Amino acid sequence: MRNVLRLTLAVCAVVTIALGADNTIGTWRYNTAKSKGAPGVPAVSNLTVTREATDRGVKITAKGERADGSKIDAVTDAKYDAKPVNVQGAGQAWDTSALKQIDADTVTEERIKTGGKYHSTVRFVVSKDGKTMTATNKGTGADGKKFTAVAVWDKQ
């Protein structure tokens, strides 16, 4: 009986650790050479995103600039419950975001512009070595046209 209890506790501990892992956490720098932006949106010239763990979620801080000189300065504080939250700040095409963690290396995000046409789904995948994160974004832009964009991020 004692061995069964130990085994049960060990399994519970491993499951808790595995489900709590989030390899997207950290500071990521946008790789302009490897990324393909959405048509009709000014290209990103530099962007750093910091993803900090919170209670069952993440705080995402994005700071940078587009090629046209416009600033990107936004913060999202969301749980991985797929419920929409407001994005604070400026420089993003969306103002609402909903996140869901698939596994330790994969997160999905739904992005919406309230009252606008912008709506997209992004799938973030961290490489096995943990050094690169690729975000594939598919949706409808502010102009109402379908788009696909790929952002490649390097871990800092």
N, C-alpha and C positions, 0 to 999 in steps of 0.2 A: 504494500500500500504506500509506503514511504517513497519507494522508487517511482511509482506512478505519479505521485504528487510532484516530485522533483522534475520528472520528464515533462509534465504538463506546464509547470512554471517556466522551464527552459524554452519550450515551444512558444509560449506566450511572449516571453522576452524577445525572442528572435523575430516573431511576427510584428511586434510593436516597433522594433528597431527598423525592420524592413519597410513597413508602411510609413514610418516617420521620415525616411530618407528623402532628400530633395537635392539632387545634384545640380539644379539650376541656381541654387543659392550662391552668391558671390558677386564679384564685379566683372562685367563683360564689356568689351570694346567692339564696336561695329567694324567689320572688315569691309571697307568700301570696294576693294579689288575683287572680292569673292561674292559680293551681294548683287542682287538684281532687284532694283526698286520697282514700284508700281508706275505705270505710264501716267503722265499728267500730274505727278506729285514731284516737287523739287527734290533732287537727290540729297541724301544725307552726306555731309562732308566730314563730320565727326560726331560721334555719339557714344556716351558711356552709360550703361545701365547697371545699377546696383540692385540686387535682389536680396532682401534680408528676411530671414525666417521670422514669422509671427505665430501666434496661437492658431494652428490649423490653416495657415496661409502664408502670405508673402507681402512685403511692402516693396514696391518697385519704384525706383527713382531714376528718371531718364533726364540726362543733361547733355546738350550738344547744339549742333547748328546744321542747317541745310545749306546747299550750295548757293542759294539766293540770299543768304545772310540771315534768314529768319531763325529765331532761337527755338530750341526744344527744351522745355523745362516742365516736366510733369511728374506727378506722384500718384500711384495707385496703391491702395491698401485693401487687399481682398483675401477672402478665405477660399479654399479649394472646394467650394460647395456649388459652383456653377450659378451662383446668384449674382445678378448685376450690381456693380458698385460704380460710383462716380469717379472719374479721373480728374484730378485737380491739376491746374496749370495750363500751359499753352504749348502749341507746336505739334499736336497730334491731330489726326483726321477724325478721331473718335472721342467721345466724352463719357462713354460707359463701357465697362469691361466685366466679363464673367470668366472665372478661372476654374479649371478642373485638373487635378493631378491624376494621370493615368498610372504611372509608376515612378520610380526614383529618377529616371532619365527623361520622362515625357510629361509635358504639361500642354493642355489645350486652352485657348483663350478665344472668347467671342467678343468682338469689338463692334460697337454701334454708335452712330452719331444720332443723338436724340433729335427728332424732327427733320432728319436729313436722309439722304439715300445711302450713305456709307454703312456697310455691314460686311464684316468678314470673320473668318475663322482661321486661327493661327495654331499650328502644331509646332511646339518647341521640342527638339530632341538633342540631348547632350551626348556627345561621342563617348565611346567606351573608355577612352583615355582621360575623359573629363576636361579636355583642353578646348573643345569647340562646341558651340551650340548652334544648331541650324533651325531657323524659324521659317516655315512655309506658310504663306498667307494667301488665302483665296477668298474672293468676295466681289462686292459691288462698290465701286468708288463713289466719291461725292458727285461725280458727273453722271452716275447711273450706269456706267459701263463696267462689265466684268473684268477682273484683273487677277493676276497671280504674281506674287513677289516672293523672293527668297532672301532672307537676311542671314548672314553668317557672322557669328560672334566669337571672339577669342577671349578666353579666360585670362584675367589679369592677376 
